[in-house]
Amino acid sequence: MNIKITKTGSPKPKPTDESQLGFGRVFADHMFIMEHSGEKGWHNPEIKEFQNISISPASMVLHYGQEIFEGLKAYRTCNGEIALFRPEENFKRLNVSAERSVIPQIDVEDCLNALKELIKLDSDWIPRSNGASLYIRPFIFAADEFLGVRPSDKYYFIIITSPSGAYYSTGLNPVSIFVEENYVRATKGGMGFAKAGGNYAASLLGQKEAQAQKYEQVLWLDGVERKYIEEVGAMNVFFVIDDEIITPELSGSILPGITRMSVLELCRKWGKRVTERKISIDEVFDAYENGKLSEVFGTGTAAVISPVGVLKKGEKVIRINNGEIGEISQKLYDTLTGIQYGRIADEFGWVKHV
Ligand SMILES: *Cc1c(COP(=O)(O)O)cnc(C)c1O
């Protein structure tokens, strides 16, 4: 791929106080963009100033939501290198999402190279403080000017980046979770395994109602029986019961997280008993009653590991591990972030330097 690179003539001032960055509000100087048409395939790859794009109000994405995305981070390691964590997995997953959404496939290698070029150009935007990173958002959307329902012919693939603060400023923070019994995020046969904007639209109301009750996130149950656990918020979820580490098996309605996959690989390497299987919400509450539920945690790129301190289902509220971080959660967090920030040797070959 031959990328046309045009550096901005007016670089923006970089944020000076990284503790104030938050998430997803500040954007680096440049973006990658390419177009697709049925005739030319993917073409016109460009890196240029981060700027507004002009699309028709009839662009198909605005009406029928044909859009997919990815999320990953660039880390500044302790010896000053720039690291990406398993980035090829993100582009492979983008192609899985693309197939389900009838969006054309991208070339994984080309897109990884484009990302590296972009990161190199904006390397000064990668935060330096501990735990902070440059969040990377690749996405593809349908851009045909047409109101009929069919897959689009024209698409844009864009990568934008956003310096983001540490997810945890004061150590791992257990969250309170509301077990959602009314709404579902996705069902088998639907789009749950794809990273598609529409899945997030479907999750907002449940999330809003949980927050109105002072719960931070929602635990999603399966759409058919409302019995088996799927995910927590926009994270995969793990349970430690009687020394067995359990995560819901990939059923079609669960997003196959790269953090999830890495946690499974780490736990297996540590010789722990790890199982991907169906797990019902009743099994979790029963395990709690019997004193066998020791940890619950979410996994995802943003938080890496997010311990669950409180679970509420109907009138029942349980406090896991006294609302404190469990040993396995902490060890996973330390190991994964250690590998990402270069403090721990990467035996798996997960890190790609830019
Ligand atoms: C992105 C995402 C995850 C986590 O995936 P990672 O690759 O670990 O970041 C989990 N669930 C949903 C719904 C997601 O969109």
The ligand as an ORCA input file, in Angstrom:
! r2SCAN-3c Opt
* xyz 0 1
  C     -14.173     -4.623     22.534
  C     -15.110     -5.414     23.387
  C     -14.650     -6.319     24.368
  C     -13.200     -6.455     24.755
  O     -12.360     -6.822     23.733
  P     -10.787     -6.538     23.845
  O     -10.261     -7.030     22.555
  O     -10.313     -7.342     25.010
  O     -10.624     -5.081     24.061
  C     -15.592     -7.073     25.043
  N     -16.906     -6.936     24.791
  C     -17.385     -6.066     23.884
  C     -18.835     -5.967     23.670
  C     -16.497     -5.281     23.155
  O     -16.979     -4.416     22.247
*
